[in-house]
Amino acid sequence: MKQRRRIFYSEKQKALMWERWRKGESLQRIAQLFDRNHSSVQGILAETGGIQPPQRHRSRLALTLAEREEISRALVADDSIQSIAMRLDRAPSTICREIKRNSGPDGYRASHADQLAWDRAQRPKACKLVEHRTLAHIVAGKLQLQWSPQQIAGWLKRAYPDNEDYHVSHETIYRSLFIQARGALKKELLEHLRRTRAMRRSRHHTQKTDDHGRIRDTVSISERPATVEDRAVPGHWEGDLLCGSGSSQIATLVERQTRYVMLVKIASKDSETVINALIKHAGKLPQELYKSLTWDRGTEMAGHKRFTVATDIQVYFCDPQHPWQRGSNENTNGLLRQYFPKGTDLSVYSQAKLNAVARRLNERPRKTLDYETPAERFQQTIASTG
């Protein structure tokens, strides 16, 4: 059988790959730039877990190609080590070591010596989580609680403000997981990330959205008061259905100011059932903490007027195919997939179990809250309104 020829990419082509990957383009689309299959591009990106390696650069103390060319000419002229060192303003030991290390079968050649030195310099920097095992243990423990690397990094700065030994960037944590620095974090911890893909995806990666149809007498999000838009006051919520297998679903609600999450068990997706469940749930909160609800244009909210009459809570609707207009809820639904993966039968979960999952999310520190938790902020809100 004829063996397929191995594909080699230039550094310029690899740089273009990483640029397009950061912009969120698919592997197939990137591969089309080179008239290749997506698997050849995936092989390049997967080597470092979808995280672009830092650009290499030469040390300012290293010999330059021009200096090596001068050494090569001087050796041909049979100049001494001392005279070469004086001409280049370098130590004689530097010149001597250079010649011994980088001479080949044909003697010392500047271009060959320069390439050898460049190849030899590929020594990875020691990972901070390898050098500081206590820190690695703390990070691993938080990952097992389903905290994101960014939440862990922010919490560490807040918990140890005066001890930089306990500060680590979220990128370092991601690199330790995806690139697998030896002895840093166990690969099994990857399963605790909210996205369990093999490579880290760009935040610009687009997700497909569906238009769920039209609902009558909707109030557009553009008519929502400015105090709701800028999150100046609490009590304004975003909601949606998280769907599972067999037409199962749960309602997800997020308070815009505190990012506090509540989950509601829904027996069926029809509008009457959803509205009845939301009306019942609304009675659990004081009016000061439930003033409005912003929803996508799913047909489950066709009975929104009945909900407003029963609860005195105004419902606003996003523009068609604009789910990011309720971004807090979209982000939360992404987090919930860590507990309820796609294809899960959501009907088997009791309200008590849903409350336990919501509690898990509400006890995670959030960057947007200066690494306080939604539970802390929501309790502060309750205290101030009480």
PyMOL commands that set and color helices and strands:
alter all, ss='L'
color gray80, all
select helices_A, chain A and resi 11-22+27-32+38-46+65-76+81-88+92-102+110-120+128-131+133-144+149-159+164-166+170-178+187-192+221-223+226-229+245-247+271-282+287-289+299-301+304-311+323-336+346-348+351-362+367-369+374-385
alter helices_A, ss='H'
color red, helices_A
select strands_A, chain A and resi 236-243+249-255+261-266+292-295+314-317
alter strands_A, ss='S'
color yellow, strands_A
deselect
rebuild
show_as cartoon
